[in-house]
Amino acid sequence: MSQIVKILSIENLTHDVLRIRTEKPAVIQYNPGQAADISINKSGWEQELRAFTFTSLPEDDFIEFSIKTYPSHHGVTEQLLSLSKGDELIIHDVFGDIGYKGEGLFIAGGAGVTPFIAILKHLEKNHTIGNNKLLFANKSRGDIILEDKFKDILGDHFINILSDEDLDGYEHGFISADLIQKIKDEHTKYYYLCGPEPMMQAVEKQLASLSISNEFIVREGF
Ligand SMILES: Cc1cc2nc3c(=O)[nH]c(=O)nc-3n(C[C@H](O)[C@H](O)[C@H](O)COP(=O)(O)OP(=O)(O)OC[C@H]3O[C@@H](n4cnc5c(N)ncnc54)[C@H](O)[C@@H]3O)c2cc1C
């Protein structure tokens, strides 16, 4: 059953990522890591459904999405750039395969970090962040979503890798099996992957080369 919700606030998290908060109808229930099909309640756009992950927590009294915008696609995310407080979204089905199973290494590419925002915020709130680690791949520092928040939650267990910038304190290049080997430790049981399909396939090959069995890999393609 779809629900129309009003936008409470809309702001930039990075140069191309929007944080959109809406009101939360009681019937909308989700687990940290889950997503929903969303459309815009505007003539001609109501049936253009796209998947976005809840970055709020289930108990929050608002719903939040963190959305990378692609004006060149002339699709839904371009339209989101023209919305403001009081405009409406339609929330359709809730779904998603990424859920927390236990300590491990979260590996995200770009907007693929969104399920991990909810999961890591949830663990922090429950004081169960433990030895979880986040390896976050982006092109440049300006693309990193919630860098300060992740530093607060994870400290040294937050590792950034940048493909287009070589900066002190940041890994440079693309994720490799060597880097995963360097980061993982005796607490790393699960590997949570989310990002663009080519990145996911590359990382899955690297995990296989490190003899990580499929049962310990939790994935969602964007
Ligand atoms: C489960 C799940 C959860 C997700 N959660 C999030 C999230 O929380 N945050 C987030 O930012 N993203 C998330 N995504 C990705 C998000 O769904 C897409 O980025 C979004 O659908 C893009 O919509 P769009 O209409 O702007 O562009 P698209 O639907 O990609 O494109 C619109 C049209 O443009 C054309 N097009 C496609 N690619 C190009 C191109 N490169 N150049 C020009 N034209 C092109 C196509 O014909 C397409 O019909 C998630 C995806 C999944 C599957």
The ligand as a Gaussian input file, in Angstrom:
#p B3LYP/6-31G(d) Opt

LIG

0 1
 C       17.814000      -1.567000      -3.140000
 C       18.385000      -0.266000      -3.630000
 C       18.553000       0.785000      -2.748000
 C       19.074000       2.015000      -3.184000
 N       19.259000       3.020000      -2.271000
 C       19.804000       4.193000      -2.668000
 C       20.033000       5.255000      -1.737000
 O       19.690000       5.163000      -0.552000
 N       20.607000       6.385000      -2.186000
 C       20.976000       6.538000      -3.508000
 O       21.519000       7.602000      -3.846000
 N       20.771000       5.562000      -4.414000
 C       20.184000       4.395000      -4.038000
 N       19.956000       3.415000      -4.970000
 C       20.240000       3.702000      -6.395000
 C       19.069000       4.529000      -6.970000
 O       17.924000       3.699000      -7.025000
 C       19.382000       5.084000      -8.373000
 O       20.471000       5.947000      -8.307000
 C       18.175000       5.823000      -8.912000
 O       17.201000       4.898000      -9.295000
 C       18.506000       6.714000     -10.072000
 O       17.283000       7.234000     -10.569000
 P       17.204000       8.311000     -11.725000
 O       15.783000       8.306000     -12.188000
 O       17.764000       9.616000     -11.316000
 O       18.142000       7.769000     -12.837000
 P       18.081000       6.388000     -13.653000
 O       16.857000       5.631000     -13.371000
 O       19.404000       5.731000     -13.504000
 O       18.010000       6.929000     -15.092000
 C       16.836000       7.542000     -15.706000
 C       16.931000       7.298000     -17.186000
 O       18.166000       7.843000     -17.685000
 C       18.802000       6.953000     -18.557000
 N       20.207000       6.756000     -18.080000
 C       20.663000       5.770000     -17.294000
 N       21.978000       5.898000     -17.061000
 C       22.382000       6.997000     -17.744000
 C       23.620000       7.653000     -17.912000
 N       24.751000       7.190000     -17.333000
 N       23.644000       8.777000     -18.650000
 C       22.517000       9.249000     -19.246000
 N       21.316000       8.655000     -19.121000
 C       21.243000       7.548000     -18.397000
 C       18.011000       5.660000     -18.548000
 O       17.401000       5.521000     -19.823000
 C       16.967000       5.819000     -17.481000
 O       15.693000       5.414000     -17.888000
 C       19.420000       2.189000      -4.548000
 C       19.229000       1.137000      -5.450000
 C       18.719000      -0.076000      -5.002000
 C       18.520000      -1.183000      -5.985000

